[in-house]
Amino acid sequence: MWLSQFMKSLPLFHSLAHGQAAPPPCEAPLKAVRMLGVERLADARTRAEHALDGARRCTCCRGLLEHLYDRLGSTLFLDDDPEQLARAFDDSERDRFAPRVLAACIVLAGRERVAPAV
């Protein structure tokens, strides 16, 4: 499956469970957003697209993207820690740029965590 088409098909925001209050994601201090050098989710999307364009040209990063869902599953969350997620990959599948590439994936395809209904 072509990664960019898959990412574009995922919703970036899901509504919170009834009665749950949280700052809007565009204002929340998300680690993935900060790793891309900005403070707001809206600003991070452009940087994330550039990061993924570069990653597709890098042999190591391309391998990371190919195994992304095998290692992490099909759902990324906006509050995921890219550095922690990078540890799910073998040393041969990641380099020092892996957390930034994962941050880009989180920004483009991540969704908010929703508390289960009780």
Contacts in CASP RR format, 6 or more apart in sequence:
PFRMAT RR
TARGET T0000
AUTHOR 0000-0000-0000
METHOD contacts of the structure
MODEL  1
MWLSQFMKSLPLFHSLAHGQAAPPPCEAPLKAVRMLGVERLADARTRAEH
ALDGARRCTCCRGLLEHLYDRLGSTLFLDDDPEQLARAFDDSERDRFAPR
VLAACIVLAGRERVAPAV
3 52 0 8 1.000
3 65 0 8 1.000
3 68 0 8 1.000
4 52 0 8 1.000
6 109 0 8 1.000
7 105 0 8 1.000
7 108 0 8 1.000
7 109 0 8 1.000
8 108 0 8 1.000
10 108 0 8 1.000
10 109 0 8 1.000
10 110 0 8 1.000
10 111 0 8 1.000
11 111 0 8 1.000
12 25 0 8 1.000
12 41 0 8 1.000
12 108 0 8 1.000
12 109 0 8 1.000
12 110 0 8 1.000
12 111 0 8 1.000
13 25 0 8 1.000
13 111 0 8 1.000
13 112 0 8 1.000
14 111 0 8 1.000
14 112 0 8 1.000
14 114 0 8 1.000
15 114 0 8 1.000
16 22 0 8 1.000
16 112 0 8 1.000
16 114 0 8 1.000
16 115 0 8 1.000
17 114 0 8 1.000
17 115 0 8 1.000
17 116 0 8 1.000
17 117 0 8 1.000
18 117 0 8 1.000
20 115 0 8 1.000
22 28 0 8 1.000
22 112 0 8 1.000
25 41 0 8 1.000
25 78 0 8 1.000
25 112 0 8 1.000
26 40 0 8 1.000
26 41 0 8 1.000
26 42 0 8 1.000
27 40 0 8 1.000
28 41 0 8 1.000
28 78 0 8 1.000
28 79 0 8 1.000
29 39 0 8 1.000
30 41 0 8 1.000
30 78 0 8 1.000
30 79 0 8 1.000
30 106 0 8 1.000
31 79 0 8 1.000
31 80 0 8 1.000
31 81 0 8 1.000
31 82 0 8 1.000
31 83 0 8 1.000
31 103 0 8 1.000
32 44 0 8 1.000
32 78 0 8 1.000
32 80 0 8 1.000
32 82 0 8 1.000
32 102 0 8 1.000
32 103 0 8 1.000
32 104 0 8 1.000
32 106 0 8 1.000
32 107 0 8 1.000
33 39 0 8 1.000
33 40 0 8 1.000
33 41 0 8 1.000
33 43 0 8 1.000
33 44 0 8 1.000
33 103 0 8 1.000
33 107 0 8 1.000
35 82 0 8 1.000
35 99 0 8 1.000
35 100 0 8 1.000
35 103 0 8 1.000
36 44 0 8 1.000
36 47 0 8 1.000
36 48 0 8 1.000
36 51 0 8 1.000
36 100 0 8 1.000
36 103 0 8 1.000
36 104 0 8 1.000
36 107 0 8 1.000
37 44 0 8 1.000
37 47 0 8 1.000
38 44 0 8 1.000
38 47 0 8 1.000
41 78 0 8 1.000
41 107 0 8 1.000
44 107 0 8 1.000
45 107 0 8 1.000
45 108 0 8 1.000
47 104 0 8 1.000
47 107 0 8 1.000
48 103 0 8 1.000
48 104 0 8 1.000
48 105 0 8 1.000
48 107 0 8 1.000
48 108 0 8 1.000
49 104 0 8 1.000
49 108 0 8 1.000
51 100 0 8 1.000
51 101 0 8 1.000
51 103 0 8 1.000
51 104 0 8 1.000
52 65 0 8 1.000
52 101 0 8 1.000
52 104 0 8 1.000
52 105 0 8 1.000
52 108 0 8 1.000
54 61 0 8 1.000
55 61 0 8 1.000
55 62 0 8 1.000
55 64 0 8 1.000
55 65 0 8 1.000
55 97 0 8 1.000
55 101 0 8 1.000
55 104 0 8 1.000
56 62 0 8 1.000
56 65 0 8 1.000
58 95 0 8 1.000
58 97 0 8 1.000
60 93 0 8 1.000
60 94 0 8 1.000
60 95 0 8 1.000
60 97 0 8 1.000
60 98 0 8 1.000
61 95 0 8 1.000
61 97 0 8 1.000
61 98 0 8 1.000
61 101 0 8 1.000
63 93 0 8 1.000
64 89 0 8 1.000
64 93 0 8 1.000
64 94 0 8 1.000
64 98 0 8 1.000
64 101 0 8 1.000
64 102 0 8 1.000
65 101 0 8 1.000
65 105 0 8 1.000
67 89 0 8 1.000
67 93 0 8 1.000
68 102 0 8 1.000
68 105 0 8 1.000
71 88 0 8 1.000
71 89 0 8 1.000
71 93 0 8 1.000
72 85 0 8 1.000
72 88 0 8 1.000
75 110 0 8 1.000
75 111 0 8 1.000
76 105 0 8 1.000
76 106 0 8 1.000
76 109 0 8 1.000
76 110 0 8 1.000
76 111 0 8 1.000
77 106 0 8 1.000
77 110 0 8 1.000
77 111 0 8 1.000
77 112 0 8 1.000
77 113 0 8 1.000
78 106 0 8 1.000
78 107 0 8 1.000
78 110 0 8 1.000
78 111 0 8 1.000
78 112 0 8 1.000
78 113 0 8 1.000
79 112 0 8 1.000
79 113 0 8 1.000
80 102 0 8 1.000
80 106 0 8 1.000
80 110 0 8 1.000
82 99 0 8 1.000
82 100 0 8 1.000
82 102 0 8 1.000
82 103 0 8 1.000
82 106 0 8 1.000
83 99 0 8 1.000
85 99 0 8 1.000
85 102 0 8 1.000
86 94 0 8 1.000
86 98 0 8 1.000
86 99 0 8 1.000
86 102 0 8 1.000
89 98 0 8 1.000
END
